[in-house]
Amino acid sequence: MASNFTELAIDCADPAGLARFWCSVLDYEVRDEDAEEGVVTIGPPVTDGGADRPGPVPPVLTFARVPEGKSVKNRLHIDVSPSDREQGDEVLRLIGLGARRADVGQGDASWIVLTDPNTSNYQF
């Protein structure tokens, strides 16, 4: 038996703002929010069938407020791929949501690097 990947925890300065952004990117919804603690968890919309749903279950993302700012290179990035449109159209949609283009030395690669509103890199 193996373990299941169920949650990705992300430290950030603005959990609610970052959760809204990623809900829009991934078509997720807020599952739990504790404003006092500064923690927001998002995941795919809940459907009938719950745990009996066939196939892999996407992990939830939990954003937690931390007092310190980012001081070193990100050791994690999230790769996303559009499911219902061309890459260029999805890049424009994500820029409209607050993402920004970033140059990390990718040159003429087929993927595009963007930063989210919390400046964490993710690739297309």
Order of alpha helices (4+ residues) and beta strands (2+ residues): beta-alpha-beta-beta-beta-beta-alpha-beta-beta-beta
